[in-house]
């Protein structure tokens, strides 16, 4: 395994895909707990998870008269469930911990702090739909690769947050969607999107208004390596004729619409990968905003120096 020295270490999908499949299901279990108990918020913002300095967490979740949170501690390789009543439970993460065992221990931990919850206990849109309680085939947990994935997500989280601060548009928190296990941030124009009468509830709420979205994921069955992406919805005419930066960024077809793509490996060895990622995010935004008719200048956040000059 290649050594990891930069802020963006190598993460070849084929070397940790079994672990990724297992870890993805771990996160879906936790995400579904949050989905079940959190009050609704627009565009599914209430179901997501967050990257933090120890791993991935839910933030505070209400339950009756108390609050609790779930932390996937990647540094210590354990799950910690803690509540406002002072109770805490935890269990170890290790190679061989099947999804079924994880699910059982997750529910036992919740019970130990006084929380009882029922979720739709099966994967959402993954390679199989084996119920969590029966899933023994996914049990790989390579600590080194989970650590790398988290380290990358932590860096990307910081960069996305900086980028999100450059626009006055309604912008979602930087968060992890456990559907695709991608870290995402989305800007909204404020205009309603087209009617989606035939769409499911998930898409109707996610795309109720015009968006330009940006994200990172570790690769999947279609894209066999980690990558950054951006798409504009609804996709405007001529979007894929707009220039992208840096060199290597390209437009690809995604379900009939253009999606901007920058492969992670194209920037990770650069002396300034953050700058290259910022170039990608900004160029993809400019392309989508221009073609969709957003008021780019009105939405731009000026620098402090510009504001001082009046």
C-alpha positions, 0 to 999 in steps of 0.5 A: 500500500502506497504511503500517505504523506500529502493532505490528499493521500491515495485512495484506489477504489479497488484496494478498499472496495470491500471495506467501502461497501461495508462502511457505506452500510454502517453509515446508512444505518446511522443516517436512517436513525437520524432520518427517523428522529429529526424534524424535517428540513428542506431538501433532506438536510435533516438526514445527513451526516457531518465530517469532524475532527474525529470521524463522522457524526450525526450532531444532536438528535432529539428523542423524547425529553433528551438529546443524543448523538452518534459518533463514528470515531475513525481515530479510535475505530469505535462508535460512541453513542452519548446522550444528554442524560449522561449515559454513553455506550460504545463498541469497537470497529474491526475487520470482520465486523459484519453489517449484521453485527454492527446493526445489532450493536448499534441498536444495543447501544441506543437501548443502553442510553434509553433510546428506542427507534425502528428504522427501515433496516435495509440498504438504500440503493446499494449493490444488494438489498439484504436487510441489515440484520441479516447482512453477513457478507459485508464485513471488511474493515481496513482501518488504514483505508477508512482513515484515509477516506476520512482524512480526505473528507476532512480536507474537502469539507474545509475547502467546500466550506471556504467555497460556500462562503463566497456566495450570498445564495441560499447554500446548504451545509457541507454534509455527507449524504449516505445515499451515495456516501458523497460529501456535498454542498449546494447553491440555490438560485431562489427560483423554483425548478420545473414540475416533477410530477412523475418523480419520487418524493426524494427527488421532488424535495431535493430538486424543488428549486434551481441548484448548482451542486458540488461534491466528492465521492470515493468512486462507484460501479460507474466511475472507478476512482475517487472524483469531484463533481458538479452539476446544474439542475435543471441543466441549461442548454450549452452547459457543456460548452463552457470551459472548466478548470484546471486541466483535466476537468471535463464534462461527462454525460450523467443520466442524459445531462452534463456533469463536470468531473475532476478526478481526484488523482489528477490533483492530489500530487500537485503542490497546491491541490486546494487551489486546483480544487477551488478552480474546479468549483469556481469554473463549474459554478460560473458555467452553470450560473451563466447558462442558467441566468443566475445574477452572478455579480449580485450573489458574489460575496466581496472581500473584506478589503472591497467592503472597506473601500465602500 
